[in-house]
Amino acid sequence: MSAYTRLTGWHVPVGGIGFEVSTPVPWELGAIGSGLWIIVPSGTRFDCSVPLFLRWAFDPLDPRYRKASCLHDWLLSVKGWGRVAAGAVFHDALAADGVPLWERLAMWLAVSLYRFA
């Protein structure tokens, strides 16, 4: 188990599908022990946006999606990562939170290709 998967009580709702980080969110890139860390700081706001027409399949309030969404939003908006690179972290974080492969792939495609459509 990693620092990421052990994390609980790390965010508070700020309305709708929006949240704010209350405890830093650690994510180790690559394998555990790589030493390459991403840490989303307290106070960071993020959302779990899902297009309305897909909410029958992907509930934006599903807690399994929150940490991955937090990492993804922070990498895009604060760190300036590209959509595909941030999408890869998003996919791996979803896997760590137990999201099934079919959901991860669909969500990864959506977040990685959104601006290209």
N, C-alpha and C positions, 0 to 999 in steps of 0.2 A: 504494500500500500504506500502511496506517495503522499507528500504534503498536500498535493492537489486533491486527491480523492478523500483524504481525511478531513478536509475543510468543511466546517458546518457554521451556520449562523454568520455568514460572511457578507450578507447584503440586506438591504431594507427596500420595500416597495416605495416608489415615489409617484405612483399613479398609472393606471392602465397596464401597459406592458413594460413600463420603465422601472429601473432599479438603481440603487446607489451602493457602491462597495463600502462596507463598514469595517472589514478586515482585509488586509492585502491578499490578493489571489496569486499564489505561486504556480508557475508552470515550467517544468524542466523540458527543454527542447531535446528531441531525440530520446535515447534510452535513459532510464533512471541512472544517475551517476555521471551523466555527461558534464555537469557543472555549468551548462548554458541555461540560464534562468531568465524568464520573463516574469515580472512581478507587477501586477496591476495594483496601483496604490488606492488606499482608502479615499473616498470622496469622488471616485470616478463614476460617472453615470453611463448607463448603457440600456439598451432595450433588446427585447426578444421579438423582433418584427418578423411576421409571417404574412404574406399576402392574404387578403380576406378569402379568396377563392381556394386557398389551400389549408385553411384552418380546420377543415373537417379531418384532415390527416395529420396536421402538425399543430398542436395546441401551444400558442406562444407563452402560456403560463406553466407549461410542463417544467418542473424544477430540474429535470435532467439536461435541459438546454441552456440553463442560465450561465453556468461558469464558462461554457464554450462561447456563448454569445458575448459575455464580458471580455474574454480574451480577444475575440475577433474584432469587436468594436474598438477596443483600445489600440490594437495593432494598426487598424486602418486610420483612425482619427488622430491618435496621438503620435504614434511611431512612424506613420507614413508608409507602412508596408503595402505592397500590391495585393490585389484581391485574391490571386491564386495562392500566394505565400501565406496570407492570413487565413485563407480557406483551408489550407493543409493543417494548420494548428487547430482550427475549429473542428475539423474532422477527427483528429487524434484526441482532442479533449472530449468530444462526444463519445468516442469509443471508451475512454477512461471512465465516463459516467454511465456506461452500460446501455447506450443507445444502439439498437440493432443496426446491422450493416445496411439494410435497404433504406432506413431513415437517414443514416449518415451520408450515404451516397447522394440521395436526393437533395438533402440540405447543403452538402458541399457543392454540388453543381449549382444550386440556386445562389449561394453567396459568392462563389468564384466567378460565375458568368453573368451576374446581374447587370453590370455596366456594359457588357458586350452585346446584350440583346437589344 
